[in-house]
Amino acid sequence: MSRGIKERTERRKANRDKRPYAIARYIRIPNSKVKFVLDLIRGKNYEDAVNILKNLNKSASPVVLKVLNSAAANAENNLAMAKDNLFVAECYATNAPQMKRMMPRARGRADRILKRSCHITVRLDEIKVGQKNVNKAAGKTVAQKATTPATKTATAAKTTTKAAAVKTAAKAIPATQAEKPVADKPNTVKPLGTKAVATEKKTTTTKTTAAKKTATSTPKTTAAKKEAK
């Protein structure tokens, strides 16, 4: 058992995160209020984070600033890191024990008051300048390759070949298959007022038919009246 415990402890030491950090424990501020401040400095340079915390009007900002300065001092004194090359790699706040208090209410009742606290952790890391330079150089080489004279000549050759192919295709088309101009269609627009004329004709025809019917029906009625007398 003792050998297994020693091996585990050695393995933990080997796999331990060696980045500089600082922890503030049992801070009498709720976890939810500290997270707003930590979200502003996460991923920022050390100097930018310090300036943000100094100008921030939050109750948690001075406490977070103390933790940040402590982590930077640990990095400078214990790991020989320069503060100019540091940035905030991780920062988080976890819940701590709560103090429970009571508030008397009406009819002998009582409400519970929870006075929350938290643990604040800030972990820094060093900016790797070499990797940034390598990435910049790679970007420059890619841009140079895109604008080399060889690529320019290749693109020009492609455009000329496309133009020649279009010209040959146009010559191969016979004259009979050429598109004929579309003849102008006759004007099929009806003159204004045709609807009104048509309606007038319909009304006149209906009037004439009604007059004929009345003319044929009147003599019959007169003859019937005479016979009745």
Helices and strands as residue ranges (DSSP letters): H 2-15, E 21-27, H 31-41, H 46-54, H 61-78, G 83-85, E 86-95, E 99-104, G 106-108, E 110-115, E 118-126, H 129-146, H 149-172, H 194-228
